[in-house]
Each structure stands twice: as C-alpha cells, then as structure tokens.
C-alpha cells in the first residue's frame, strides 16, 4: 500500500499524520483501532495475524 493510501486511511480514522513516516502512521492507525501497534515488528517473518490489512507490507520490512 502506498503512503497516500495509508494517509487516507489514517484521516478516516481521525489520526493526524503530521510528518510521521509510513511505519509510524500505520502503528498510529493500529492504536486508534484498538489493535496492537505491531507493524514491522514480526520476528523471523512470522505473524499470526492473517487478516491484518498491513500484513503484506509488514512482512516486507
């Protein structure tokens, strides 16, 4: 997902992005949704959150 799309989702969730980078915006969205702020923290490319919107981008990091 590109940065513009991520920012649009953030705005729809009421998240103010300011000068945050993509990873921090996604973590802020996760927090706003009441989820773990786990984007980019998968160990050994393992993530059990198979329905996560960010999973594909997350595992690329």
Kinemage of the C-alpha trace (Angstrom):
@kinemage 1
@onewidth
@group {chain A} dominant
@subgroup {mainchain}
@vectorlist {calphas} color= white
{ca unk a 1} P 0.000 0.000 0.000
{ca unk a 2} L 1.430 3.391 -0.884
{ca unk a 3} L 1.851 6.315 1.501
{ca unk a 4} L -1.062 8.274 0.034
{ca unk a 5} L -3.450 5.364 0.665
{ca unk a 6} L -2.131 4.936 4.213
{ca unk a 7} L -2.629 8.651 4.916
{ca unk a 8} L -6.211 8.467 3.601
{ca unk a 9} L -6.965 5.577 5.963
{ca unk a 10} L -5.363 7.491 8.819
{ca unk a 11} L -7.507 10.541 8.187
{ca unk a 12} L -10.639 8.402 8.036
{ca unk a 13} L -9.724 7.040 11.493
{ca unk a 14} L -9.055 10.509 12.900
{ca unk a 15} L -5.298 10.015 13.051
{ca unk a 16} L -3.252 13.160 12.468
{ca unk a 17} L -0.208 12.148 10.445
{ca unk a 18} L 1.887 15.312 10.547
{ca unk a 19} L 5.389 14.372 9.432
{ca unk a 20} L 5.209 10.730 10.509
{ca unk a 21} L 6.700 8.110 8.240
{ca unk a 22} L 4.611 5.264 6.825
{ca unk a 23} L 5.509 2.805 9.583
{ca unk a 24} L 4.547 5.196 12.365
{ca unk a 25} L 1.317 6.173 10.616
{ca unk a 26} L 0.318 2.520 10.388
{ca unk a 27} L 1.133 1.971 14.070
{ca unk a 28} L -0.979 5.017 14.952
{ca unk a 29} L -3.856 3.581 12.909
{ca unk a 30} L -3.479 0.243 14.678
{ca unk a 31} L -3.609 2.006 18.041
{ca unk a 32} L -6.655 4.078 17.021
{ca unk a 33} L -8.428 0.849 16.054
{ca unk a 34} L -7.638 -0.709 19.437
{ca unk a 35} L -5.153 -3.180 17.989
{ca unk a 36} L -1.552 -3.944 18.888
{ca unk a 37} L 0.916 -1.424 17.463
{ca unk a 38} L 2.944 -4.212 15.916
{ca unk a 39} L 3.643 -3.082 12.349
{ca unk a 40} L 7.189 -4.004 11.353
{ca unk a 41} L 7.962 -5.988 14.484
{ca unk a 42} L 7.491 -9.553 13.182
{ca unk a 43} L 10.302 -11.866 14.245
{ca unk a 44} L 11.684 -14.214 11.571
{ca unk a 45} L 8.908 -13.123 9.171
{ca unk a 46} L 6.313 -14.807 11.392
{ca unk a 47} L 2.974 -13.165 12.032
{ca unk a 48} L -0.175 -14.927 13.191
{ca unk a 49} L -2.442 -12.002 12.243
{ca unk a 50} L -3.508 -13.434 8.881
{ca unk a 51} L -6.411 -10.997 8.406
{ca unk a 52} L -4.371 -7.850 9.076
{ca unk a 53} L -4.646 -5.162 6.404
{ca unk a 54} L -0.959 -4.341 6.825
{ca unk a 55} L 0.423 -7.893 6.858
{ca unk a 56} L 1.893 -7.938 3.341
{ca unk a 57} L 3.752 -4.631 3.806
{ca unk a 58} L 4.755 -5.571 7.349
{ca unk a 59} L 6.463 -8.793 6.366
{ca unk a 60} L 8.471 -6.986 3.659
{ca unk a 61} L 10.285 -4.965 6.328
